[in-house]
Amino acid sequence: MPVFLLHGTPGSRSGPKPRGIVLYRMGVRLICYDRPGYGGSDRHEGRRVADVAGDVAAIADHLGFDRFAVVGRSGGGPHALACAALLPDRVTRAAAMVSIAPADASDLDWHQDMTNLNTEEYRSVDADGSAYAAQLAARARVTRKNPRSLVEHLRPALCDMDHRVIDDIAIRRQLTASYREATRPGPGGWIDDVTAFRKGWGFDLSTIRVPVRLWHGDADTFSPVQHTEWLAARIPGAEMQVQRGAGHFTAVEFLPLILAWLAEARPATVDSGRPGDGSTPEAPSEWVRVQHPVHQLPVL
């Protein structure tokens, strides 16, 4: 089953993903690529979130895939939802993990429970885009030379589960490789992602008709869980899973479970082992339930 994995912000095709043997046993062919401005992709200044649908469709055409699933983590979440909305005849299922909501989301206190690291960034781009771009360019230069510096920059805002995840050697290696590759051509992709998030996404969530699963940790301070609750209430038939005590980077450990759902494979077929090697974690003992109109999932 072809599945597109859309990376976070900043990020690249080198980001965290399960091992090949895990994907093979699930029957997943995982496709990862750099969004414009990151890694080996040319910049597309002024792009919208919706523009991802054309890129994904073009890659799928090149690879000969008529139908495919899509999942996005963090900054990849809105892009996965764009594919679900704009490619309804091609996307089989879609998932968004620790996603943000649109900047103009009604009835949502967008910055509530969000770390100052993110609120300051978003408010900076709103106040003065040029000054923000210069600031981010300086950070991108530091990240390119020392990608681990970005991990350490984010560390104070992480919950306990996130600390365990990023302290795993394999995951930290994947994260730093992704950050280095993301900023290799400069700050363009990072700037364009954040700018795209702060304006209209270019599609209507209510038009999504493919099955959608949303995953979030209730201790996430980078994109608080209220964002996914807002999304779930506006995507017809969406299923939402909230993991107690989990944070932003914990999504990496739960990605295999989401991939299994996207491939219509049982999570039990996923290889077991040490999280960080691409293996699936044990199913959570309890999901936080979301009330109607969002579909409730059984306790796993």
Summary of the structure (lengths in Angstrom):
residues: 300
radius of gyration: 17.6
end to end distance: 23.4
largest distance: 49.5
contacts: 1057
relative contact order: 0.19
helix: 43%
strand: 12%
